[in-house]
Amino acid sequence: MFTGIIEAVSRVNRVKRTGRALQLEVAKPRNWRISAGASIAVNGVCSTAILAGRRLGFHYMPGTLKVTALSRLRIGDRVNLERSLPVSGRWEGHFVYGHIDAIGTVSNLTRRRGETKIQITLPANATAPGWLITRGAIALNGVSLTIFSLSKKGFTVAITPFTKKHTALGLLPVGDRVNLEFDQLAKIVSACCRESPRFKK
């Protein structure tokens, strides 16, 4: 379980293909103490950490690569990192599971008065019935954000200078692919409404 509040931005040091799988290594934040097998969100994807000295290693199977944008990472890219939330931790974002729902595309960037608006286009096969609402929550590459506006093809989020500085979202170019996780609470409510006989009438 994560909150979408990014703890560190790290550099990709190694990307290696092993068959259809992918091995990824990133620089470990200096103040992090990580045990083997710990869950870490890498650009919003729940990942199992493999220790490698000053680096964190991750192994991704074809199924994960198919539904995320991790396969597009290259050496030198920056990724958002968040450790899983401890039971005694404080919630400051929203419920994030690290299970990606869709891969979006950055279709436009607007910068004005210190605010950056990022327009995301959803793939044609993405279904999000009732999951996307204005002022609702969404995780974009693991970052907890509020949906600014909706369109027929996607949505727009706005990031503050603080978010731009402390995450890798400020480095996104137009055309880049991003991992999207829709609001878990919205998905649960939507599923309950569809299954309830009261709402089927």
N, C-alpha and C positions, 0 to 999 in steps of 0.2 A: 504494500500500500504506500502511495506517495501523495504529495500535496500539490505538486506543480510549482513549488518554490525552488528555483535552481540554486544549488549550493556552490557549484564551481563550473567554469568553462574550461575544457581541456583540449589539448591538441592531439590529433590522430598521429601516432608514430609509426604504425605498421598495419597494413591491410594485406591479407594473404588468402587466396582461394585454395581450398582443399576439396577438389571435386566440385560439388554443388554447394558446399558449406563455405562459411567465411570465418576467418580468424581476425579479430580486431584488437589492437593494442592502443591505449591512450595513456598519457602521462597521469600519474596518480597525484592528486592534490597533496601538498606537503603535510598538511595537518590531519589528513585522514588516516585512521587506523581501521583497516579492513581485514576481515577474516575470509578465508577461502569459502566460497559458496554463498557469500553475501549477495543480496539483491540490490542492484543499482539500476536506476533508470538512465539509459543512454539515449539522448534525444527522444525521451518519452517511452522508450521500449524497455520493459522489465527484463533485465539481463543478469545472469549469474557470473560473478566476478571470479577470475582466476588470477592469483597473485603472480607477479613477475618482477620482483624488486621494486624499482621506482615506477613501474608501469602496471596498469590494470589490463588484464587480458579477458577477452570474451569470445565465445564460440557460438555462431549462429547457424541453425539448420535451414535447409531450403524453404521450409514452411514459413519461417519467420521472415526470411528475405523476400518472399513473395508478397507479403502483406505490409511491408515497411519500406522506408527509403534508405535503409542502412547499406544496401549494396552499392549506393551511389557515393559513399564516403571515400575520400582519397587522403593520402598522407598530407598533413598540413591543415586539413579541415578542422574546424572547431566544433565541439559537441557539448551539449548541456548535460550535466551530471547531477543526480540527486540520489542520496542514500534513502533506503526504505525508512518509513516513519516508525520510531520506537513507540511502544504502548503508552509511555508517559509523555510522548511528544505533543507539541502544540500545533493545532490546525491553523494554517494561515492562507491556504489556497482553496482547493476543493478536492473531492475524492478522485484520485487518479490511480488506476490499476496497472498502467504500463502495457495494456492490451490495445493495440492500434486498430482502429475501426476503418480507416481509409487513408490513402495517400493523396494529399492535396498538392496543387501547383500554385506557386506565387505568380499571380497574373498582373499585379500592379503594386507600386510603392508610391506613397505620397508623403512628403516631409514638409511640415509647416509649423512654425512657432514651437519648435522643440518636440512636437508630437509626430510619430511615424505611424501611418496607417498601412496595413498590409492586407491586400485583397487576395483571397484564396479561392481558387476554382476547384470544385469537387469533380472527381471522375464521373463519367456518365453512368457507371454501374454502381455508384455509391448510393445507398439508401439510408436515410436518416429521418424517418417519419416522426415528427414532433420532437426530435432531439435537438434541433437547432432553433433557438429562439433569441430574439433581440434582448440583450442584457443577460443572456444565459452564459454558462461556463463552457469552456472548451480548452483542451490541452494541445498546444501547437509546439511540436518538437519537445514535449515535456513541460512546457511553460504554461502555467495556469493563467488564462486570459478571459476577458469578457467580450462577447460578441457585440460589435458596435452596430452593425447593420447586416441585413440579409439581402440576397439577390436570387434570381432564378438559378444561377449557376454556382453559387457559393455564398461566401460571407466575407466581412471585413472586420479586422481587429485593430485596435489602436494600442501602441506601446509607448510608455513614458520614457524619458531620457534615462531614468534609473534602470528600467528593464532592458533598454538597449545596451547599457553599459555592462550589466551583470549577467547577460545571457548572450547566446550566439545569434539571436534573432536579428540584431542589427547588421549582421554580415550576409543576410539572405539576398541573393540577386533575383531579379525577375526570371521566371522559368525554372527556379529550383523546386525540388520536390520536398514536401514536409510530412511528418507523421502527425496524424490527427486522432485524438481520442475524444469522443463525444461525452457529454456529462452523464455519469453513471446513474444519478438520481433521475434524470430525464428519461433514460432508457428503461429504468425499472417502472416508472409511472406509465410510460407508453405501453410497455408489455402488459401491465396489469389491466389497463383500459381495453386493450385488444382482446384479452382472455376473459374478462368479466362478462357474464351473460347480461348484466345490466346495460353495458355499453354496446352490446351487439344488437340490441333491439332497435 
